[in-house]
Amino acid sequence: MDNYKVETLIYYTKLFANKNHIKDDSNRDIQQKLDEYSKAGYSLVSTDATSFGAAVYIYLYFEKN
């Protein structure tokens, strides 16, 4: 039976930060999650993202056979 996990990352707009701060922070955090889940035998099967107000939500969907 397949095992599934969803990881949600949330980033908030910082008014006085570098204009690329969400991209920079999310790249680092997503790579960390990919490394963490791949060591546990999971594969990334899908992603999704949405924004709400000043926040960006990134969803990572993992599967393990």
Buried (B, 14 or more C-beta within 10 A) or exposed (E): EEEEEEBEBEBEEEEEEEEEBBEEBBEEBBEEBBEEBEEEEBEBEEEEEEEEEEEBEBEBBBBBE
